[in-house]
Amino acid sequence: MTESDDLFVTLEPPPGGPARLRSRMDREQRRRARLRRLRSAAVVGVLGGVLVIGGIALGPGVAPDPLPAELDLVRMALGQLAPPIEPVTLPEAARMSTAVRRVPLPTDEVVFYLIGSIQE
């Protein structure tokens, strides 16, 4: 052997070395991709759950009808409800949230009421 042979020793890769290296690299890429998908699915699931719970908690409930049915002017205008022929009387349940005041007019042939209500 010469002096240069001792200084630079040629090493051979183990059998199947480059193929095993590529295989390990591919496995690592697949593992990282699975973890990314899993994290994304978890984030979407958590956000979806928060939105559903928030929608249920803060969503609109059934709004109470502010006026009794016999004072529904829209239904009266559509002909679905006959207009009252006597002075207006509020039912007991509507008296806490609805106020009615007769508007003074020079004649008693026409009667107008000012109606106000509080929505809860």
C-alpha positions in Angstrom: 0.0 0.0 0.0 1.1 3.5 -0.7 0.9 6.4 1.6 -2.1 8.0 -0.3 -4.1 4.8 0.2 -3.8 5.1 4.0 -4.9 8.7 4.0 -8.1 8.3 2.0 -10.0 5.2 2.8 -12.9 4.4 0.5 -16.0 3.4 2.5 -18.7 1.4 0.9 -22.3 2.0 1.9 -24.0 -0.8 3.7 -26.2 -3.0 1.4 -29.4 -1.3 0.6 -28.2 1.9 2.2 -29.6 4.6 -0.2 -32.8 2.7 -0.6 -33.3 2.4 3.2 -32.5 6.1 3.5 -35.1 7.1 0.9 -37.6 4.8 2.6 -37.0 6.4 6.0 -37.4 9.9 4.4 -40.7 8.9 2.8 -42.0 7.4 6.0 -41.1 10.7 7.8 -42.9 12.8 5.2 -46.0 10.6 5.4 -45.9 10.8 9.2 -45.7 14.6 9.1 -48.5 14.9 6.6 -50.7 12.7 8.8 -50.0 14.9 11.8 -50.8 18.0 9.8 -54.1 16.5 8.7 -54.9 15.4 12.2 -54.2 18.8 13.7 -56.3 20.5 11.0 -59.2 18.2 11.7 -58.9 18.8 15.4 -58.9 22.6 14.9 -61.9 22.4 12.6 -63.8 20.2 15.0 -63.1 22.4 18.0 -64.1 25.6 16.1 -67.2 23.9 14.7 -68.2 22.8 18.2 -67.7 26.3 19.6 -69.8 27.8 16.8 -72.6 25.3 17.3 -72.6 25.9 21.1 -72.4 29.6 20.6 -75.2 29.6 18.1 -77.4 27.6 20.5 -76.6 29.8 23.5 -76.7 33.2 21.7 -79.2 32.4 18.9 -82.5 34.1 18.6 -85.2 32.5 20.7 -88.9 32.7 20.0 -89.8 36.3 20.2 -92.9 37.0 22.2 -95.7 38.6 20.3 -95.7 42.2 21.5 -99.4 42.9 20.8 -102.4 40.7 21.4 -103.9 39.1 18.3 -106.9 41.4 18.4 -104.7 44.5 17.9 -102.8 43.1 14.9 -103.1 46.0 12.4 -101.5 44.1 9.5 -103.9 41.2 9.8 -106.8 43.8 9.9 -105.5 45.5 6.8 -105.3 42.2 5.0 -108.8 41.4 5.9 -107.8 38.4 8.0 -109.1 40.0 11.2 -112.1 42.2 11.7 -111.4 45.6 13.1 -112.7 46.2 16.6 -116.0 48.0 16.8 -115.8 48.8 20.5 -113.0 50.6 22.6 -109.9 48.5 22.9 -109.5 46.3 26.0 -106.1 44.7 26.7 -106.0 41.1 28.0 -104.6 40.6 31.5 -101.4 39.0 30.2 -100.6 42.0 27.9 -101.1 44.8 30.4 -97.6 44.6 31.8 -95.9 45.1 28.4 -98.5 47.1 26.3 -99.9 50.5 26.8 -102.9 51.9 25.0 -104.0 55.6 24.9 -107.0 57.0 23.1 -106.1 59.9 20.8 -108.5 62.8 21.3 -110.3 63.8 18.1 -113.0 66.5 17.4 -115.5 63.7 16.6 -116.5 60.4 18.1 -117.2 58.8 14.8 -113.6 57.9 14.4 -111.5 56.4 17.3 -107.7 56.2 17.2 -105.5 54.6 19.8 -101.8 55.1 20.4 -100.3 51.7 21.2 -96.9 51.1 22.7 -95.2 47.9 23.8 -92.1 46.7 25.6 -90.3 43.8 24.1 -88.6 41.5 26.6 
